[in-house]
């Protein structure tokens, strides 16, 4: 994409409340639906099917150097670090054919199994999440981890292959947080809540809170739809 068109699309997206560092990094067939206040750094987006869009939630971001492949959703309030690969295909070369080289095995087609990222997930730098893996709400993935299996809500996973080391909270707190779906509450109301104390936070959520209503922005053919 010519630089001037790239800058124009970045400006259009910014006016709609989202930030995309470089539209030329998004493949022509990739289809994104991003809630306002979300942002993508210098990230390669290579979604396999235009009719299966990636939904990205409000206040989530992905920093530079990453890649997005077979991924269908990133929830709200997610923090994704540098050089993270999401939805890495497990079989993008044919190991049961005569040759794994695409120079002679170009007719081979990799499977298309989608991953998903829940709400309030923190993925540190240099993580690889394999295709088909589902990461639950509130999970934390440590630096350099390779995630090959589903991660339950509020688990902390580290290593290669990724293994669960503990949960962030006790089971009663986790159940209450999941039931609360606090990420659906209006941002202005969230800012007044005590995020540093989970029990007090949950107690305050017993009060009626307004629900969020974020606008969505659609990206198709490397363009911001109006």
C-alpha positions as CSV (number, residue, x, y, z in Angstrom):
1,X,0.0,0.0,0.0
2,X,1.5,3.4,-0.9
3,X,2.6,5.4,2.1
4,X,0.1,8.2,1.5
5,X,-2.9,5.8,1.5
6,X,-1.5,4.1,4.6
7,X,-1.4,7.4,6.4
8,X,-4.9,8.2,5.2
9,X,-6.3,4.9,6.5
10,X,-4.5,5.4,9.9
11,X,-6.1,8.9,10.2
12,X,-9.6,7.5,9.3
13,X,-9.2,4.7,11.9
14,X,-8.0,7.2,14.6
15,X,-11.0,9.4,14.0
16,X,-13.2,6.3,14.6
17,X,-11.4,5.6,17.9
18,X,-9.0,2.9,17.0
19,X,-5.3,2.9,16.2
20,X,-3.5,0.7,13.6
21,X,0.2,1.3,13.1
22,X,0.5,0.1,9.5
23,X,-2.4,-0.9,7.3
24,X,0.1,-2.5,4.8
25,X,0.7,-5.2,7.4
26,X,-2.8,-6.4,7.1
27,X,-3.4,-8.9,4.3
28,X,-6.0,-8.1,1.6
29,X,-8.3,-11.0,2.7
30,X,-8.1,-10.2,6.4
31,X,-11.3,-8.9,8.0
32,X,-11.2,-7.2,11.4
33,X,-13.9,-5.7,13.6
34,X,-12.4,-3.6,16.3
35,X,-14.1,-1.8,19.2
36,X,-13.1,1.8,19.9
37,X,-10.1,2.3,22.2
38,X,-8.4,-0.8,20.8
39,X,-5.0,-0.7,19.0
40,X,-2.7,-2.8,16.9
41,X,1.0,-1.9,16.7
42,X,3.4,-3.0,13.9
43,X,1.7,-6.4,13.7
44,X,1.4,-8.7,10.7
45,X,-2.2,-9.8,10.2
46,X,-2.7,-12.9,8.0
47,X,-6.3,-14.1,8.7
48,X,-7.1,-17.1,6.4
49,X,-10.8,-16.3,5.6
50,X,-12.5,-12.9,4.9
51,X,-15.8,-14.4,6.1
52,X,-14.4,-15.2,9.5
53,X,-13.4,-11.9,11.0
54,X,-11.2,-11.2,14.0
55,X,-13.1,-9.3,16.8
56,X,-11.0,-7.2,19.1
57,X,-12.4,-5.6,22.2
58,X,-12.2,-2.2,23.7
59,X,-9.0,-1.1,25.6
60,X,-7.0,-4.1,24.2
61,X,-3.7,-3.6,22.5
62,X,-1.0,-5.7,20.7
63,X,2.5,-4.3,20.5
64,X,5.0,-4.4,17.7
65,X,6.6,-7.3,16.0
66,X,3.7,-9.7,16.4
67,X,1.8,-12.0,14.0
68,X,-1.9,-12.9,13.9
69,X,-2.9,-16.0,12.0
70,X,-5.8,-18.3,12.9
71,X,-7.5,-16.1,15.5
72,X,-11.2,-15.2,15.9
73,X,-11.3,-13.0,19.0
74,X,-9.4,-10.8,21.5
75,X,-11.5,-9.7,24.4
76,X,-11.6,-6.4,26.1
77,X,-8.8,-5.0,28.3
78,X,-6.1,-7.4,26.9
79,X,-2.4,-6.5,27.1
80,X,-0.3,-8.3,24.4
81,X,3.4,-7.7,24.3
82,X,6.1,-7.5,21.6
83,X,6.8,-10.3,19.1
84,X,3.8,-12.4,20.1
85,X,2.4,-14.9,17.6
86,X,-1.3,-15.7,17.9
87,X,-3.0,-18.7,16.2
88,X,0.2,-20.2,14.8
89,X,-0.8,-23.1,12.5
90,X,0.6,-26.4,13.6
91,X,0.7,-27.9,10.1
92,X,1.7,-25.2,7.7
93,X,4.2,-27.6,6.0
94,X,3.3,-31.2,5.0
95,X,5.4,-33.5,7.1
96,X,3.6,-36.6,5.9
97,X,4.2,-35.8,2.2
98,X,7.4,-36.8,0.3
99,X,8.8,-33.3,0.9
100,X,7.9,-30.6,3.5
101,X,9.2,-28.0,1.1
102,X,6.5,-25.8,-0.5
103,X,8.6,-25.5,-3.6
104,X,7.4,-29.0,-4.6
105,X,4.4,-29.5,-2.3
106,X,2.7,-26.3,-3.2
107,X,-0.7,-28.0,-3.5
108,X,-0.7,-28.6,0.3
109,X,-3.2,-26.7,2.4
110,X,-2.8,-26.2,6.1
111,X,-5.8,-26.8,8.4
112,X,-7.7,-23.7,9.6
113,X,-8.5,-24.0,13.3
114,X,-9.1,-20.8,15.2
115,X,-7.7,-19.6,18.6
116,X,-9.4,-17.2,20.9
117,X,-8.3,-14.8,23.6
118,X,-10.7,-14.0,26.5
119,X,-11.1,-10.7,28.3
120,X,-8.4,-9.1,30.6
121,X,-5.7,-11.4,29.3
122,X,-2.0,-10.5,29.7
123,X,0.3,-12.1,27.2
124,X,4.0,-11.1,27.7
125,X,6.7,-10.7,25.1
126,X,7.8,-13.4,22.7
127,X,4.8,-15.8,23.4
128,X,3.5,-18.2,20.7
129,X,-0.1,-19.4,21.0
130,X,-0.8,-22.3,18.7
131,X,-3.9,-22.5,16.4
132,X,-7.0,-23.9,18.1
133,X,-5.9,-22.9,21.6
134,X,-8.5,-21.0,23.8
135,X,-7.2,-18.7,26.5
136,X,-9.7,-17.9,29.2
137,X,-10.6,-14.6,30.8
138,X,-8.1,-13.1,33.2
139,X,-5.3,-15.5,32.2
140,X,-1.6,-14.5,32.2
141,X,1.0,-16.0,29.8
142,X,4.6,-15.6,30.8
143,X,7.4,-14.4,28.6
144,X,8.7,-16.8,25.9
145,X,6.0,-19.4,26.6
146,X,4.6,-21.6,23.8
147,X,1.0,-22.4,24.5
148,X,-0.2,-25.7,23.0
149,X,-3.3,-26.4,25.2
150,X,-6.3,-24.4,26.4
151,X,-5.8,-22.1,29.3
152,X,-8.6,-21.8,31.9
153,X,-9.7,-18.4,33.3
154,X,-7.2,-16.7,35.6
155,X,-4.5,-19.4,35.2
156,X,-0.9,-18.3,35.0
157,X,1.1,-20.3,32.3
158,X,4.9,-20.3,31.7
159,X,7.4,-22.3,29.8
160,X,7.8,-24.3,26.6
161,X,5.5,-26.1,26.3
162,X,3.4,-23.9,28.5
163,X,2.4,-25.2,31.9
164,X,0.1,-23.9,34.6
165,X,2.0,-22.7,37.7
166,X,-0.9,-21.3,39.7
167,X,-4.1,-19.3,39.5
168,X,-4.3,-15.6,40.1
169,X,-7.0,-15.9,42.8
170,X,-8.8,-18.5,44.8
171,X,-11.6,-20.4,43.1
172,X,-14.4,-18.5,44.9
173,X,-13.0,-15.2,43.7
174,X,-12.5,-16.6,40.2
175,X,-16.1,-17.7,40.0
176,X,-17.3,-14.3,41.2
177,X,-15.2,-12.4,38.7
178,X,-16.4,-14.6,35.9
179,X,-20.0,-14.1,37.0
180,X,-19.5,-10.4,37.2
181,X,-18.3,-9.9,33.6
182,X,-16.9,-6.6,34.8
183,X,-15.4,-5.8,31.4
184,X,-18.9,-5.1,30.2
185,X,-19.3,-2.2,32.6
186,X,-19.0,1.4,31.4
187,X,-15.4,2.6,31.5
188,X,-16.2,5.7,33.5
189,X,-17.8,3.5,36.2
190,X,-14.9,1.1,36.2
191,X,-12.4,3.8,36.9
192,X,-14.0,4.4,40.3
193,X,-13.7,0.8,41.4
194,X,-10.8,-0.5,43.7
195,X,-8.9,-2.8,41.3
196,X,-6.2,-3.3,44.0
197,X,-8.5,-5.4,46.2
198,X,-10.5,-8.2,44.6
199,X,-12.9,-8.7,47.5
200,X,-13.7,-5.0,47.9
201,X,-14.0,-4.8,44.1
202,X,-16.5,-7.6,44.0
203,X,-18.5,-6.1,46.8
204,X,-18.7,-2.8,45.0
205,X,-20.0,-4.6,41.9
206,X,-23.1,-5.5,43.8
207,X,-24.2,-1.9,43.2
208,X,-25.9,-1.2,39.9
209,X,-23.4,-0.1,37.2
210,X,-24.1,1.2,33.7
211,X,-23.1,-1.1,30.9
212,X,-20.6,-0.1,28.2
213,X,-21.7,0.7,24.7
214,X,-18.6,0.8,22.5
215,X,-18.7,1.5,18.8
216,X,-17.2,-1.0,16.4
217,X,-15.0,-0.2,13.4
218,X,-14.7,-2.6,10.5
219,X,-11.5,-3.1,8.5
220,X,-11.7,-4.9,5.1
221,X,-9.4,-4.8,2.1
222,X,-7.0,-2.8,4.2
223,X,-9.5,0.0,4.5
224,X,-11.6,1.5,7.3
225,X,-15.3,1.0,6.5
226,X,-17.5,4.1,7.0
